[in-house]
Amino acid sequence: MKEREKCMDVEEFFSSKLRMKIIKLFLQIGELNVSEVARRLGVNYKTIVKHLKVLEEEGILQHKTFGRIHLYRINENVPKTKVLQKLVEVWEHSNK
């Protein structure tokens, strides 16, 4: 993972509905490849790749590569991820 010079503003990060759907999907499923994320969310491959890259640059996702397959999952060692997990958990629980 390359280090970014400047992290994304919190407003910019949360402004993407698709990014939040991706995070929720990974919190529910665990580990997925790019094609599976695209299929489950009904979004084209290129768009998913763009958002996965942003999430990885922010440290929220990490990936490993097996040949041409890129598997992504939540990076649980990052404080931002822990906050996102708690936010989604509280938000989902309060909507029931």
C-alpha positions as CSV (number, residue, x, y, z in Angstrom):
1,M,0.0,0.0,0.0
2,K,1.3,3.4,-0.9
3,E,1.2,6.2,1.6
4,R,-1.0,9.1,0.7
5,E,0.3,12.6,1.4
6,K,-3.1,13.7,2.7
7,C,-6.0,11.7,4.0
8,M,-9.5,12.3,2.7
9,D,-11.7,14.7,4.7
10,V,-14.4,13.0,6.8
11,E,-17.1,14.8,5.0
12,E,-15.8,13.6,1.6
13,F,-15.5,10.1,2.9
14,F,-19.0,9.8,4.2
15,S,-20.5,11.6,1.2
16,S,-20.5,8.4,-0.9
17,K,-23.5,6.2,-0.4
18,L,-21.8,3.5,-2.4
19,R,-18.7,3.6,-0.2
20,M,-20.9,3.0,2.9
21,K,-22.6,0.1,1.2
22,I,-19.2,-1.4,0.4
23,I,-18.1,-1.0,4.0
24,K,-21.4,-2.6,5.3
25,L,-21.0,-5.5,2.8
26,F,-17.4,-6.2,4.1
27,L,-18.5,-6.0,7.7
28,Q,-21.2,-8.6,7.0
29,I,-19.3,-11.0,4.7
30,G,-15.7,-10.6,5.6
31,E,-13.6,-11.2,2.5
32,L,-14.6,-10.7,-1.2
33,N,-13.1,-10.3,-4.6
34,V,-13.8,-7.3,-6.7
35,S,-16.2,-9.0,-9.1
36,E,-18.2,-10.4,-6.2
37,V,-18.5,-6.9,-4.6
38,A,-19.7,-5.5,-8.0
39,R,-22.2,-8.3,-8.4
40,R,-23.7,-8.0,-4.9
41,L,-24.1,-4.3,-5.1
42,G,-25.1,-4.2,-8.8
43,V,-22.4,-1.7,-9.7
44,N,-19.9,-1.9,-12.6
45,Y,-16.4,-3.3,-11.9
46,K,-14.5,-0.1,-12.7
47,T,-16.6,1.9,-10.2
48,I,-16.0,-0.7,-7.5
49,V,-12.3,-0.7,-8.1
50,K,-12.2,3.1,-7.7
51,H,-14.0,2.9,-4.3
52,L,-12.0,-0.1,-3.1
53,K,-8.8,1.8,-3.9
54,V,-10.0,4.8,-1.8
55,L,-10.9,2.6,1.1
56,E,-7.5,0.8,0.9
57,E,-5.7,4.2,0.8
58,E,-7.6,5.3,3.9
59,G,-6.4,2.0,5.6
60,I,-9.9,0.7,6.0
61,L,-9.5,-2.2,3.6
62,Q,-6.5,-4.4,2.8
63,H,-6.1,-6.8,0.0
64,K,-4.1,-9.8,-1.1
65,T,-3.5,-11.0,-4.6
66,F,-3.6,-14.5,-6.0
67,G,-2.7,-14.3,-9.6
68,R,-5.4,-12.1,-11.2
69,I,-7.7,-12.3,-8.2
70,H,-7.7,-9.5,-5.7
71,L,-9.3,-10.4,-2.3
72,Y,-10.3,-7.5,-0.1
73,R,-11.2,-7.4,3.6
74,I,-11.6,-5.0,6.5
75,N,-8.3,-4.0,8.1
76,E,-9.3,-4.5,11.7
77,N,-6.0,-3.0,13.1
78,V,-6.9,0.6,12.2
79,P,-8.8,2.9,14.5
80,K,-10.9,4.3,11.7
81,T,-12.2,0.8,11.0
82,K,-13.2,0.2,14.6
83,V,-15.1,3.5,14.6
84,L,-16.9,2.5,11.3
85,Q,-17.8,-0.9,12.7
86,K,-19.3,0.7,15.8
87,L,-21.1,3.4,13.8
88,V,-22.7,0.8,11.5
89,E,-23.6,-1.4,14.4
90,V,-25.3,1.4,16.4
91,W,-27.0,2.9,13.3
92,E,-28.4,-0.5,12.2
93,H,-29.5,-1.4,15.8
94,S,-31.3,1.9,16.3
95,N,-33.2,1.5,13.0
96,K,-34.9,-1.8,14.2
